[in-house]
Amino acid sequence: MATSTASRTASVALTQFAGEFDVDRGVTTAASVVLTVPIVILFVIMQRYFTAGLTGGAVTG
């Protein structure tokens, strides 16, 4: 769907590291870590709000 490189998502861009016959595992792993670490940090910071929302919605009556 997205034909330009600027409009691709990060996960799709990550697949561009794979060649036709080989995969540069070091670069792919480094890119995966760079993409994952901000999400994990955001989750750790916002974890109390996730927990409060989940438990608050489960209370009935």
CYANA upper distance limits for C-alpha pairs under 8 A (distance plus 0.5 A):
  2 ALA  CA      7 SER  CA      6.52
  2 ALA  CA      8 ARG  CA      6.57
  3 THR  CA      7 SER  CA      8.00
  3 THR  CA      8 ARG  CA      8.43
  4 SER  CA      8 ARG  CA      7.56
  5 THR  CA     13 ALA  CA      8.40
  8 ARG  CA     12 VAL  CA      6.73
  8 ARG  CA     13 ALA  CA      6.79
  9 THR  CA     13 ALA  CA      6.73
 10 ALA  CA     14 LEU  CA      6.60
 10 ALA  CA     35 LEU  CA      8.00
 11 SER  CA     15 THR  CA      7.34
 12 VAL  CA     16 GLN  CA      7.68
 13 ALA  CA     17 PHE  CA      8.23
 14 LEU  CA     28 THR  CA      7.35
 14 LEU  CA     31 ALA  CA      7.50
 14 LEU  CA     32 SER  CA      7.98
 17 PHE  CA     23 VAL  CA      7.35
 17 PHE  CA     24 ASP  CA      7.19
 17 PHE  CA     27 VAL  CA      7.83
 17 PHE  CA     28 THR  CA      6.78
 18 ALA  CA     22 ASP  CA      6.94
 18 ALA  CA     23 VAL  CA      5.07
 18 ALA  CA     24 ASP  CA      7.04
 19 GLY  CA     23 VAL  CA      6.25
 19 GLY  CA     24 ASP  CA      8.43
 23 VAL  CA     28 THR  CA      8.42
 24 ASP  CA     28 THR  CA      6.72
 25 ARG  CA     29 THR  CA      6.39
 26 GLY  CA     30 ALA  CA      6.65
 27 VAL  CA     31 ALA  CA      6.59
 28 THR  CA     32 SER  CA      6.62
 29 THR  CA     33 VAL  CA      6.74
 30 ALA  CA     34 VAL  CA      6.73
 31 ALA  CA     35 LEU  CA      6.68
 32 SER  CA     36 THR  CA      6.55
 33 VAL  CA     37 VAL  CA      6.36
 34 VAL  CA     38 PRO  CA      7.95
 35 LEU  CA     39 ILE  CA      8.01
 36 THR  CA     40 VAL  CA      6.87
 37 VAL  CA     41 ILE  CA      6.65
 38 PRO  CA     42 LEU  CA      6.59
 39 ILE  CA     43 PHE  CA      6.66
 40 VAL  CA     44 VAL  CA      6.70
 41 ILE  CA     45 ILE  CA      6.78
 42 LEU  CA     46 MET  CA      6.59
 43 PHE  CA     47 GLN  CA      6.01
 46 MET  CA     50 PHE  CA      7.00
 47 GLN  CA     51 THR  CA      6.68
 48 ARG  CA     52 ALA  CA      6.59
 49 TYR  CA     53 GLY  CA      6.54
 50 PHE  CA     54 LEU  CA      6.66
 51 THR  CA     55 THR  CA      6.59
 52 ALA  CA     56 GLY  CA      6.22
 53 GLY  CA     57 GLY  CA      6.61
 54 LEU  CA     58 ALA  CA      6.97
 55 THR  CA     59 VAL  CA      7.25
